[in-house]
Amino acid sequence: MAVTVYSTPTCSFCTAAKRYLKERNIPFRDVDISRDAKAAADMVRKTGQQGVPVIDINGKIIVGFDKPKINSALGLRG
């Protein structure tokens, strides 16, 4: 399973989303778009917006820290 979290260091929802994944032992790649302009452009291309967090789970894009959508994409129960 490929999980990528596009985030910024100052985003509290990003921190919460990453904590949520860590607590469930879900490995993920954290991409800091404030330091990586190419990744930021890629995220905007995928989502059409600039807000974070954006979570890519096997190609399924979730904008924001949406637990039900994250759980569904990961096959987890609430």
C-alpha positions as CSV (number, residue, x, y, z in Angstrom):
1,M,0.0,0.0,0.0
2,A,1.4,3.4,-1.0
3,V,0.4,6.3,1.3
4,T,1.7,9.8,0.8
5,V,0.8,12.8,3.0
6,Y,1.3,16.3,1.5
7,S,1.7,18.6,4.4
8,T,3.4,21.7,5.9
9,P,5.1,22.0,9.3
10,T,2.6,24.6,10.6
11,C,-0.6,22.7,9.6
12,S,-2.3,21.3,12.7
13,F,-4.6,19.1,10.6
14,C,-1.5,17.7,8.8
15,T,0.0,16.8,12.2
16,A,-3.2,15.2,13.3
17,A,-3.5,13.2,10.1
18,K,0.1,11.9,10.4
19,R,-0.4,11.0,14.1
20,Y,-3.6,9.1,13.1
21,L,-1.7,7.1,10.6
22,K,1.3,6.4,13.0
23,E,-1.1,5.3,15.7
24,R,-2.5,2.7,13.3
25,N,1.0,1.6,12.1
26,I,0.3,2.7,8.6
27,P,3.6,3.5,6.9
28,F,3.5,6.7,4.8
29,R,5.8,9.2,3.0
30,D,5.6,12.7,4.3
31,V,6.1,15.4,1.7
32,D,6.6,18.9,3.0
33,I,5.3,21.1,0.2
34,S,6.7,24.2,1.8
35,R,10.2,22.9,1.0
36,D,9.4,21.1,-2.3
37,A,7.9,23.2,-5.0
38,K,7.8,20.3,-7.5
39,A,5.8,18.2,-5.0
40,A,3.5,21.2,-4.3
41,A,2.8,21.6,-8.0
42,D,2.2,17.8,-8.3
43,M,-0.3,18.0,-5.4
44,V,-2.2,21.0,-7.0
45,R,-2.3,19.1,-10.3
46,K,-3.8,16.0,-8.6
47,T,-6.3,17.9,-6.5
48,G,-6.9,21.3,-8.2
49,Q,-6.3,23.1,-4.9
50,Q,-3.5,24.2,-2.6
51,G,-4.9,23.3,0.9
52,V,-3.2,20.6,3.0
53,P,-3.3,18.0,4.2
54,V,-3.7,16.0,1.0
55,I,-3.5,12.2,1.5
56,D,-2.9,9.9,-1.5
57,I,-3.7,6.3,-0.6
58,N,-3.0,4.0,-3.6
59,G,-4.0,6.8,-6.0
60,K,-7.2,7.8,-4.0
61,I,-6.9,11.4,-3.1
62,I,-8.3,12.6,0.2
63,V,-8.3,16.4,0.9
64,G,-8.2,17.3,4.5
65,F,-8.1,15.1,7.6
66,D,-11.3,13.1,6.9
67,K,-11.1,10.0,9.2
68,P,-14.1,8.1,7.5
69,K,-12.5,8.5,4.0
70,I,-9.1,7.6,5.3
71,N,-10.4,4.5,7.0
72,S,-12.4,3.5,3.9
73,A,-9.3,3.9,1.6
74,L,-7.2,1.9,4.0
75,G,-9.8,-0.8,4.6
76,L,-10.0,0.0,8.3
77,R,-13.0,0.1,10.6
78,G,-13.8,3.4,12.4
